[in-house]
Amino acid sequence: MATRQRWGSAHLEDGTSVAYALSGSGPPLVVVPGWLSHLELGWSIPAERMFHEALSSGRTLVRFDRPGCGLSGPYDGPRTMGLELATLRAVTDDLGLDSFDLLGWSLGAAVAAQWAADHPSTVERLVLYGGWATGSSIGDADSRRHVLGLLATHWGFGSDLLTELFAPDADPGTRRAQAAYQRAASSAETAVALLQLAYDLDVTAALPRVAAPTLVLHRREDRAAPIAQGRALASGIPGARLVELEGRSHLPALGDADAVVAEVRRFLGLPPLRRDVPTGLTPRQSEVAALVAEGLTNREIAERLGITERSAESHVERIRLRLDFRSRAQVAAWWTAQVR
C-alpha cells in the first residue's frame, strides 16, 4: 500500500493558516522546508515522494508549507526569521509536540539551527542538509541581485533557471515538473522575498548554543550552497558530525537521494530502507493520466478516447486513489515527471 498523507492546519497569531501533512508512524520528524514548497504537488513528483516515504518509515514525518506557499494561507507581510520560527511553533503546538527530531534543508537549515539554539529542550536530534550559516556567502552581491531581479521580472524563466541550478542531475521530465512546481508553489513576489531572506540570514552567533546531537549533510559540488557553508555549520555547532556527499544537486530528493536517506536514517537509529512510489496504472489509466496532463476535461478525454464521460471520470478517480492524490493538478505533475 502507498504511504498516505494526513492533513492538518495550524494558525499564526494573525490568523494566517499553515497547512501541514503527516505521513508514516512513530516518533515525530519535523521538516523545515527549503525555499518553496507545495505539499500536494511535491507528493506528486516521484523522486520527492520516494524521499519522503523513505523518511516516513519508522517516523511520523511532519511537513508544512510556510505562509504564502503551497496550501497555506496568503501572506504579504515581511519575511523574517521571527516569522519562520513562529510558523514552526504553530505547527508543533497544533500537533502537541513537546520534543521531536528536526530536519532543515536549504533555507530551512538556518531556521532549524536557530530553533534548536532557542528551544533546546524540544529538539532530540538535528539534521541540517544543504544549508548555510551566513546567507551573504551564497554567491557574490552582483549574482544575488541578478537572480532576484530575474525572478521579479521573469518568474517563469527564473524558475527554470533555478531548477537547472538546484537539480542539474535530474532527468528532463523531473526538471520540468520541478520548475512547474515552483511556479505553482508561490507568486513571484513571495519567491523573491524568501530568496532575499535566505541571503539575509546569519545564524553564526546561534550555532554554539545548539545542544542537540547534530548531523550536517552537504553535497561537495552543490551549485546553490557552497560546501564551505556546510563546513561552517558543522564547525560552529558543538559536537556536530559533517558528512560530505558526492553530487551537485541542491535538492535532497534529487541526485543521489539514497545517500541522503541512508545517512539520515542511520543518524536517527532507523534501519536502511528505500521504498518505491507505487504506480502500476493500467494502459488505459496511463492514457488518461497523459490527457489530464494536457489539461483536458473529462468530457474531452472521453471524446479523445471514444469512451463515455462517466468512464473518463471513473478512470481519473481510480488514478487519484491509486497514487494517493487529491487533485488533477497532482496527476498532471506526476505524469509530467514521468516523461523523459
C-alpha positions as CSV (number, residue, x, y, z in Angstrom):
1,M,0.0,0.0,0.0
2,A,1.1,3.5,-0.7
3,T,2.1,5.8,2.2
4,R,-0.9,8.1,2.9
5,Q,-0.7,11.7,3.8
6,R,-2.9,13.0,6.6
7,W,-3.7,16.7,6.6
8,G,-3.9,19.5,9.2
9,S,-3.9,23.2,9.5
10,A,-2.3,25.4,12.2
11,H,-2.6,29.2,12.6
12,L,-0.3,32.1,13.3
13,E,-1.4,34.7,15.8
14,D,-2.7,36.9,13.0
15,G,-4.9,34.0,11.8
16,T,-2.9,33.0,8.8
17,S,-3.3,29.3,8.1
18,V,-0.3,27.0,7.9
19,A,-1.1,23.7,6.1
20,Y,0.8,20.6,7.2
21,A,0.9,17.0,6.2
22,L,1.7,13.8,8.2
23,S,2.9,10.5,6.8
24,G,4.2,7.3,8.4
25,S,4.1,6.5,12.1
26,G,6.4,6.6,15.1
27,P,8.3,9.4,16.8
28,P,7.9,12.8,15.0
29,L,10.4,14.0,12.5
30,V,9.6,17.6,11.6
31,V,10.9,19.0,8.3
32,V,11.6,22.7,7.8
33,P,11.3,23.3,4.0
34,G,13.7,24.9,1.7
35,W,12.9,27.9,-0.5
36,L,9.4,27.0,-1.8
37,S,7.1,24.1,-1.1
38,H,3.7,22.7,-2.1
39,L,2.6,19.7,0.0
40,E,0.3,18.3,-2.7
41,L,2.4,18.8,-5.8
42,G,5.6,17.8,-4.1
43,W,4.0,14.5,-3.3
44,S,3.2,14.0,-7.0
45,I,6.8,14.3,-8.1
46,P,8.1,10.7,-7.9
47,A,11.6,11.5,-6.7
48,E,10.3,13.8,-3.9
49,R,7.7,11.3,-2.8
50,M,10.1,8.5,-2.7
51,F,12.4,10.6,-0.5
52,H,9.6,11.5,1.9
53,E,8.2,8.0,2.0
54,A,11.7,6.6,2.9
55,L,11.8,9.0,5.8
56,S,8.3,8.1,6.9
57,S,9.1,4.5,7.7
58,G,9.6,4.4,11.5
59,R,8.9,8.1,11.9
60,T,5.8,10.4,11.7
61,L,7.1,12.8,9.1
62,V,5.7,16.3,9.5
63,R,5.9,18.6,6.5
64,F,4.4,22.1,6.2
65,D,4.0,24.9,3.7
66,R,5.1,28.3,5.1
67,P,2.6,31.2,4.8
68,G,2.1,32.3,1.2
69,C,3.3,29.0,-0.2
70,G,1.5,25.9,-1.4
71,L,-1.6,25.1,0.5
72,S,-1.1,27.6,3.3
73,G,-2.9,30.9,3.5
74,P,-1.9,34.1,1.7
75,Y,0.7,36.3,3.3
76,D,2.1,39.6,2.1
77,G,4.0,40.8,5.3
78,P,7.7,40.9,5.9
79,R,9.8,37.7,5.6
80,T,11.8,37.4,8.8
81,M,13.4,34.7,11.0
82,G,10.8,35.6,13.5
83,L,8.0,34.6,11.1
84,E,9.9,31.3,10.2
85,L,10.1,30.4,13.9
86,A,6.5,31.3,14.6
87,T,5.4,29.1,11.7
88,L,7.3,26.1,13.1
89,R,5.9,26.8,16.6
90,A,2.4,27.0,15.2
91,V,2.7,23.5,13.6
92,T,4.4,21.8,16.5
93,D,1.9,23.4,19.0
94,D,-1.1,22.3,16.9
95,L,0.3,18.8,17.0
96,G,1.0,18.9,20.7
97,L,4.7,18.1,20.2
98,D,6.9,18.7,23.2
99,S,10.0,17.2,21.6
100,F,10.9,15.9,18.2
101,D,13.7,15.2,15.7
102,L,14.2,18.2,13.4
103,L,15.4,18.3,9.8
104,G,16.0,21.5,8.0
105,W,17.3,21.9,4.4
106,S,18.5,24.8,2.4
107,L,16.8,27.9,3.8
108,G,15.2,25.6,6.4
109,A,18.6,24.6,7.7
110,A,19.3,28.0,9.1
111,V,15.8,28.1,10.6
112,A,16.2,24.7,12.2
113,A,19.5,25.6,13.7
114,Q,18.1,28.8,15.2
115,W,15.2,26.9,16.6
116,A,17.4,24.3,18.2
117,A,19.5,27.1,19.7
118,D,16.5,28.9,21.1
119,H,14.5,25.9,22.2
120,P,17.0,23.2,23.2
121,S,14.5,21.1,25.2
122,T,12.3,20.5,22.1
123,V,14.9,19.0,19.8
124,E,16.0,15.4,20.2
125,R,18.3,15.3,17.1
126,L,19.0,17.8,14.5
127,V,19.8,17.2,10.8
128,L,20.9,20.1,8.5
129,Y,21.2,19.5,4.8
130,G,22.5,21.9,2.1
131,G,22.4,24.8,4.5
132,W,24.5,27.8,5.4
133,A,25.4,29.8,8.4
134,T,25.7,33.1,6.5
135,G,23.4,33.7,3.6
136,S,25.5,36.5,2.2
137,S,28.1,33.8,1.4
138,I,25.9,32.4,-1.3
139,G,27.5,33.9,-4.4
140,D,28.6,37.5,-4.8
141,A,26.5,40.6,-4.4
142,D,26.1,41.1,-8.2
143,S,25.0,37.5,-8.7
144,R,22.4,37.8,-5.9
145,R,21.0,41.0,-7.4
146,H,20.8,39.4,-10.8
147,V,18.9,36.4,-9.6
148,L,16.4,38.5,-7.5
149,G,15.8,40.8,-10.5
150,L,15.2,37.9,-12.9
151,L,12.7,36.3,-10.5
152,A,10.9,39.6,-10.1
153,T,10.6,40.3,-13.8
154,H,10.5,36.9,-15.4
155,W,9.2,34.4,-12.9
156,G,8.7,31.6,-15.5
157,F,12.2,31.9,-16.9
158,G,13.7,32.5,-13.4
159,S,12.2,29.3,-12.0
160,D,13.5,27.3,-15.0
161,L,17.0,28.8,-14.4
162,L,16.9,28.0,-10.7
163,T,15.7,24.5,-11.4
164,E,18.8,23.9,-13.5
165,L,20.9,25.3,-10.6
166,F,19.1,23.2,-7.9
167,A,18.8,20.0,-9.8
168,P,21.5,19.6,-12.5
169,D,21.5,15.8,-12.2
170,A,17.7,15.3,-12.6
171,D,16.2,14.0,-15.8
172,P,14.4,16.4,-18.1
173,G,10.9,15.3,-17.0
174,T,11.7,15.8,-13.3
175,R,13.2,19.2,-14.1
176,R,10.1,20.3,-16.0
177,A,7.9,19.1,-13.1
178,Q,10.1,20.8,-10.6
179,A,10.0,24.2,-12.4
180,A,6.2,24.0,-12.7
181,Y,6.0,23.0,-9.1
182,Q,8.0,26.1,-8.0
183,R,5.7,28.4,-10.0
184,A,2.6,26.7,-8.5
185,A,4.0,27.0,-5.0
186,S,4.1,30.8,-4.8
187,S,3.9,34.1,-6.5
188,A,6.9,35.8,-8.0
189,E,6.8,38.3,-5.1
190,T,6.9,35.6,-2.5
191,A,9.7,33.8,-4.3
192,V,11.8,37.0,-4.3
193,A,11.0,37.8,-0.7
194,L,12.0,34.3,0.5
195,L,15.2,34.3,-1.5
196,Q,16.1,37.7,-0.1
197,L,15.5,36.3,3.4
198,A,17.8,33.4,2.5
199,Y,20.6,35.8,1.5
200,D,20.0,37.9,4.7
201,L,20.0,35.2,7.3
202,D,23.1,34.8,9.6
203,V,22.9,32.2,12.3
204,T,26.6,32.1,13.2
205,A,26.0,33.5,16.7
206,A,23.3,30.9,17.4
207,L,25.3,27.8,16.5
208,P,27.4,27.4,19.7
209,R,24.1,27.3,21.6
210,V,22.8,24.2,19.8
211,A,22.8,21.3,22.3
212,A,21.2,18.6,20.3
213,P,23.2,15.8,18.6
214,T,23.6,17.2,15.1
215,L,24.3,15.8,11.6
216,V,25.3,18.1,8.8
217,L,24.9,16.8,5.3
218,H,26.2,18.7,2.2
219,R,27.0,17.7,-1.3
220,R,30.5,18.7,-2.3
221,E,29.6,20.3,-5.6
222,D,26.3,21.8,-4.6
223,R,25.9,24.7,-7.0
224,A,23.4,26.6,-4.9
225,A,25.0,26.5,-1.5
226,P,28.8,26.2,-1.2
227,I,30.3,23.3,0.7
228,A,32.2,25.8,2.8
229,Q,28.9,26.8,4.4
230,G,28.1,23.2,5.3
231,R,31.5,23.1,7.0
232,A,30.8,26.4,8.8
233,L,27.6,24.9,10.2
234,A,29.3,21.8,11.4
235,S,32.3,23.7,12.9
236,G,30.0,26.1,14.7
237,I,27.8,23.5,16.4
238,P,29.5,21.7,19.3
239,G,30.0,18.0,18.5
240,A,28.3,18.2,15.1
241,R,29.2,15.5,12.6
242,L,29.7,16.6,9.0
243,V,29.2,14.1,6.1
244,E,30.2,15.4,2.7
245,L,28.3,13.7,0.0
246,E,29.1,13.4,-3.7
247,G,26.9,15.2,-6.2
248,R,25.8,18.6,-7.5
249,S,22.1,18.8,-6.8
250,H,20.9,21.1,-4.1
251,L,17.5,19.5,-3.6
252,P,17.9,16.5,-1.3
253,A,15.4,14.3,-3.1
254,L,17.2,14.6,-6.4
255,G,20.6,13.3,-7.4
256,D,21.9,10.5,-5.1
257,A,18.9,10.8,-2.7
258,D,19.6,7.3,-1.5
259,A,22.8,8.5,0.2
260,V,20.9,11.3,1.9
261,V,18.2,8.9,3.2
262,A,20.8,6.4,4.4
263,E,22.7,9.0,6.4
264,V,19.5,10.4,8.0
265,R,18.1,7.1,8.9
266,R,21.4,5.9,10.3
267,F,21.7,9.0,12.5
268,L,18.1,8.6,13.7
269,G,18.7,4.9,14.6
270,L,16.5,3.6,11.8
271,P,17.3,0.5,9.6
272,P,18.2,1.1,6.0
273,L,15.2,1.4,3.8
274,R,14.2,2.6,0.3
275,R,10.5,2.5,-0.7
276,D,9.4,3.0,-4.3
277,V,6.4,5.0,-5.3
278,P,3.6,2.6,-6.3
279,T,2.4,3.2,-9.8
280,G,1.0,0.1,-11.6
281,L,-1.5,2.0,-13.7
282,T,-3.3,0.1,-16.4
283,P,-2.5,1.1,-20.0
284,R,-5.9,2.9,-20.2
285,Q,-5.2,4.7,-16.9
286,S,-1.8,5.8,-18.3
287,E,-3.6,7.2,-21.4
288,V,-6.0,9.1,-19.2
289,A,-3.2,10.5,-17.0
290,A,-1.4,11.8,-20.1
291,L,-4.5,13.6,-21.2
292,V,-5.1,15.0,-17.8
293,A,-1.5,16.4,-18.0
294,E,-2.5,18.0,-21.3
295,G,-5.3,19.9,-19.4
296,L,-8.3,18.0,-20.9
297,T,-11.6,17.9,-19.1
298,N,-13.3,14.5,-18.5
299,R,-15.6,15.3,-21.5
300,E,-12.6,16.0,-23.7
301,I,-10.9,12.9,-22.5
302,A,-14.0,10.8,-23.3
303,E,-14.2,12.3,-26.8
304,R,-10.5,11.7,-27.5
305,L,-10.6,8.0,-26.3
306,G,-14.1,7.2,-27.6
307,I,-15.5,6.3,-24.1
308,T,-18.2,7.8,-22.0
309,E,-17.7,10.9,-19.9
310,R,-18.6,8.8,-16.8
311,S,-15.9,6.2,-17.7
312,A,-13.3,9.0,-18.0
313,E,-14.3,10.4,-14.6
314,S,-14.0,6.9,-13.2
315,H,-10.5,6.4,-14.6
316,V,-9.4,9.7,-13.2
317,E,-10.8,8.8,-9.8
318,R,-9.0,5.4,-9.8
319,I,-5.8,7.1,-10.7
320,R,-6.1,9.5,-7.8
321,L,-6.8,6.7,-5.4
322,R,-4.0,4.6,-6.7
323,L,-1.5,7.3,-6.3
324,D,-3.0,8.9,-3.1
325,F,-3.5,12.2,-4.9
326,R,-6.2,14.8,-4.2
327,S,-6.4,16.8,-7.4
328,R,-6.0,16.6,-11.1
329,A,-3.0,19.0,-10.8
330,Q,-1.2,16.3,-8.9
331,V,-1.9,13.8,-11.6
332,A,-0.6,16.2,-14.2
333,A,2.6,17.0,-12.3
334,W,3.2,13.3,-11.7
335,W,2.8,12.4,-15.3
336,T,5.0,15.3,-16.5
337,A,7.8,14.0,-14.2
338,Q,7.5,10.5,-15.9
339,V,8.2,11.9,-19.3
340,R,11.9,11.6,-20.0
